[in-house]
Amino acid sequence: MQKQRIVEIEHAEDHIAAFPAPRPRPGPRLANTDDVSVIGPARQLQNDLARAFAAQSGWSVKRTVIVGCVFHGVVLGSLAVAAGNLLPHIARWGG
């Protein structure tokens, strides 16, 4: 049993020795003007569409905030109505 375990360990060490040594990791460096931006094509398309939409319609930040508040108000209002309609059903189940 001991002899078999020694052979297994030696075989494992030989197997490990067969792999090449790992390459050293490159160190951090500062970006310069030759580096390319990492923005993907989907993000670039999204930015271009947002810029075009804003330029065509002339939307301001104030108008965008107002539209966002109205949207969230409608969503929260519909959730409140749904919850209000759910309360009688829960009361019937308990009673």
N, C-alpha and C positions, 0 to 999 in steps of 0.2 A: 504494500500500500504506500509506504513512504517512498519507495523507488519510483512508483508510477507518478506520484505527485512531483518529484524532482524532474522527471522527464517532461511533464506538462509545463512546469515553470520554464525549463530550458527552451522548450518549443515556443512558448509565448514570447520569451525574450528574443529568440531568433526572428520571430514574426515582426516584432516591434523594430528590430534593427533593419529590416528590409525597407521600411519607409524612409524617404529622404527627410532631411532636417527642414523644419519650416522656414520660410523666408522671413527676414526681418520686416516688421511693419513700418510703413513710411511714417515719418514724424509730421506733426502739424506744420503748416506753412501759411503765410499771409497771402491773401488774394491780391492780384494785381490787375492791370488793365487788359491783359491777354486772356484772362479767365472768361469762360462762357457762363451765362446765366443758367440757373437750374430750373427755371420755370418750364413746366411741361406744356405740350400743345393744348390740352384741355383747359388749363388755367389761362393760357394766353387767349384762347377763343372767348372764354368767359369775360376776361378783362376787356377785350375788344368790343364785345357785344354791349357790355355795361357802359363803356365810353360812348359808343354810337347811340345807344338809347338815351343817355343823359344829354348828349349834344343835340339830338333831334327834338326832344320834347322840352328841353330847357328846365328840367326838374331841379329844384333846389333841395338842400338838406332839410329845410323846414317842411316842405311838402312831403318828402319821403318819411319823415318822422310822424307827420299827421296821418299819412296812409297806413303806416305800421301800427299806430295806436288804434285806428279804426278797425283794422283787421283783427288785432288781438282782442279788442272789445267785443267784436262779433263772435269770435271763437269762444271767449270766456262766457259771453251771454248765452250762447247755445249750450254750453256745458252746464250752466246754471239751470236752464230750462229742462235739460235732460235729467239732471239730478232732482229737480223739483217734481218731475213726473215719476221718478223712481221711488220717492218716499212713500206715496200711498200704497205702492205694490209691496214694499217691505213691511208696512204696517199690517197689510192683509195677511202676509205670510206668518207674522208673529201672533196674530190674533186668532 
